[in-house]
Each structure stands twice: as C-alpha cells, then as structure tokens.
C-alpha cells in the first residue's frame, strides 16, 4: 500500500484507503469477521462435498452455475452504456457507410472514365 501511486485523473480506490484498514469500528470489524466466517464455512462444506471419496452425485458450484447461465443468456444481463453504444456504432453502422462511400466513389469514377473514353476495357467480361 505504501508504494501505490495514484493516477493523475483518478482518486485512490476505496479498497486501498488506509482508513478502511486501520481505523475500523468494532461493528465493522465484527461484520467483516462474520462474513469471513460465513465464506469459510461455505468453502469448507464445498470442499468436503467435492473431496468425498464415496460421492456418487455431481457437486454443483452455485457461482459457476450463475456464471454459465449469464454467459449463455447475455441479453437479460446486458446494460447499455456509452461504451457499448459506441462499440455498436463503430462495429455495426460505420462499416456500412464506409463501404457505401468506397463503392459509390469507385463506381462514379469508373462511369466518368467510360464517358470520357479513357477506361481501358480490354478483358472486360461484364460489359
């Protein structure tokens, strides 16, 4: 924590604030210890189920199940933000306009060259 340098445009993250570690009230400390005890108990139960040599059924990890469900069904969990809107525009709409511009200018250039008679169509099979 001592060698952490803050970014110029960003404040120090709350998790790296020294007051969050050293100046804790007894209520916060007790709440954190209770949460840690709960996590340790759940982890112990999962490890006991997983490492049971007489186990016949599949041991399900609820966190993994939630992750797989969220990966399989992204639409209910999608949150539109500025970044996703910008990426959608850059990846979906912008290429259409760029390709339209390229094809249109190439076609206009070719038509102008045909009108002027400067286009060499020696091996043209289309017209």
DRENKEMAR-549771 format. One record per residue (C-alpha): x, y, z; residue number from 1. Coordinates in Angstrom, 1 decimal. Example, Ala and Ser with C-alpha at 12.3 -4.5 7.8 and 13.67 -1.06 7.14 Angstrom:
DRENKEMAR-549771
{r {12.3,-4.5,7.8},1};
{r {13.7,-1.1,7.1},2};
***
This chain:
DRENKEMAR-549771
{r {0.0,0.0,0.0},1};
{r {2.9,2.4,0.7},2};
{r {4.3,2.2,-2.8},3};
{r {0.9,2.8,-4.5},4};
{r {0.9,5.8,-6.8},5};
{r {-2.4,7.4,-7.6},6};
{r {-3.3,8.0,-11.3},7};
{r {-3.4,11.7,-12.3},8};
{r {-7.1,11.8,-13.2},9};
{r {-8.3,9.2,-10.7},10};
{r {-8.8,9.1,-6.9},11};
{r {-7.4,6.4,-4.7},12};
{r {-9.7,3.3,-4.7},13};
{r {-11.7,2.8,-1.6},14};
{r {-10.1,-0.6,-1.1},15};
{r {-6.6,1.0,-0.9},16};
{r {-7.7,3.7,1.6},17};
{r {-5.7,3.3,4.9},18};
{r {-8.7,4.4,6.9},19};
{r {-10.6,1.3,5.6},20};
{r {-7.9,-1.0,7.2},21};
{r {-6.7,0.7,10.4},22};
{r {-9.5,2.9,11.7},23};
{r {-12.2,0.3,11.7},24};
{r {-15.0,0.5,14.3},25};
{r {-15.8,-2.6,16.3},26};
{r {-19.1,-3.0,14.4},27};
{r {-17.5,-3.0,11.0},28};
{r {-14.8,-5.4,12.2},29};
{r {-17.4,-7.8,13.7},30};
{r {-19.4,-7.7,10.5},31};
{r {-16.3,-8.4,8.4},32};
{r {-15.4,-11.3,10.7},33};
{r {-18.9,-12.7,10.4},34};
{r {-18.8,-12.5,6.6},35};
{r {-15.4,-14.2,6.6},36};
{r {-16.7,-17.0,8.9},37};
{r {-19.6,-17.5,6.6},38};
{r {-17.4,-17.7,3.5},39};
{r {-15.0,-20.1,5.3},40};
{r {-17.9,-22.3,6.3},41};
{r {-19.3,-22.4,2.8},42};
{r {-15.9,-23.1,1.4},43};
{r {-15.4,-26.0,3.9},44};
{r {-18.7,-27.5,3.1},45};
{r {-18.0,-27.4,-0.6},46};
{r {-14.5,-28.9,-0.2},47};
{r {-16.0,-31.7,2.0},48};
{r {-18.6,-32.5,-0.7},49};
{r {-16.0,-32.3,-3.5},50};
{r {-13.4,-34.4,-1.9},51};
{r {-15.8,-37.1,-0.5},52};
{r {-14.5,-40.5,-1.9},53};
{r {-17.9,-42.1,-1.6},54};
{r {-19.6,-39.4,-3.6},55};
{r {-21.9,-40.6,-6.4},56};
{r {-23.7,-37.4,-7.4},57};
{r {-22.3,-34.3,-9.1},58};
{r {-21.3,-31.4,-6.8},59};
{r {-22.7,-28.1,-8.1},60};
{r {-20.9,-24.9,-7.6},61};
{r {-23.6,-22.1,-7.5},62};
{r {-21.1,-19.4,-8.6},63};
{r {-20.1,-21.5,-11.6},64};
{r {-23.8,-22.2,-12.4},65};
{r {-24.6,-18.5,-12.3},66};
{r {-21.6,-17.7,-14.5},67};
{r {-22.6,-20.3,-17.1},68};
{r {-26.2,-19.0,-17.1},69};
{r {-25.0,-15.4,-17.6},70};
{r {-22.7,-16.5,-20.4},71};
{r {-25.5,-18.5,-22.1},72};
{r {-28.1,-15.7,-21.7},73};
{r {-26.3,-12.4,-22.2},74};
{r {-29.4,-10.3,-23.1},75};
{r {-31.1,-10.1,-19.7},76};
{r {-27.7,-9.1,-18.2},77};
{r {-26.8,-6.6,-20.8},78};
{r {-26.5,-3.0,-19.6},79};
{r {-26.4,-0.3,-22.3},80};
{r {-23.6,2.2,-21.6},81};
{r {-21.8,4.8,-23.6},82};
{r {-19.0,2.4,-24.4},83};
{r {-21.4,-0.4,-25.6},84};
{r {-23.3,2.1,-27.8},85};
{r {-20.1,3.5,-29.2},86};
{r {-18.8,0.0,-30.0},87};
{r {-22.1,-0.9,-31.6},88};
{r {-21.9,2.2,-33.8},89};
{r {-18.3,1.6,-34.7},90};
{r {-18.7,-2.1,-35.4},91};
{r {-22.2,-2.1,-37.0},92};
{r {-23.1,1.2,-38.6},93};
{r {-19.8,2.9,-39.5},94};
{r {-18.6,0.0,-41.8},95};
{r {-21.8,0.3,-43.8},96};
{r {-21.3,4.0,-44.5},97};
{r {-17.6,3.4,-45.3},98};
{r {-18.3,0.6,-47.7},99};
{r {-21.1,2.6,-49.4},100};
{r {-18.7,5.6,-49.8},101};
{r {-15.9,3.4,-51.3},102};
{r {-18.2,1.5,-53.7},103};
{r {-20.1,4.7,-54.8},104};
{r {-16.9,6.7,-55.4},105};
{r {-15.3,3.9,-57.3},106};
{r {-18.4,3.4,-59.5},107};
{r {-18.7,7.2,-60.2},108};
{r {-15.0,7.3,-61.1},109};
{r {-15.5,4.3,-63.5},110};
{r {-18.6,5.8,-65.1},111};
{r {-16.7,9.2,-65.6},112};
{r {-13.8,7.3,-67.2},113};
{r {-16.2,5.4,-69.5},114};
{r {-17.9,8.7,-70.6},115};
{r {-14.5,10.3,-71.3},116};
{r {-13.4,7.2,-73.1},117};
{r {-10.2,6.8,-71.1},118};
{r {-11.1,3.4,-69.5},119};
{r {-9.2,0.5,-71.0},120};
{r {-11.7,-2.4,-71.1},121};
{r {-9.5,-4.9,-73.0},122};
{r {-10.5,-8.1,-71.0},123};
{r {-13.9,-6.9,-69.6},124};
{r {-16.4,-9.8,-69.4},125};
{r {-19.2,-7.9,-67.8},126};
{r {-19.8,-5.1,-70.4},127};
***
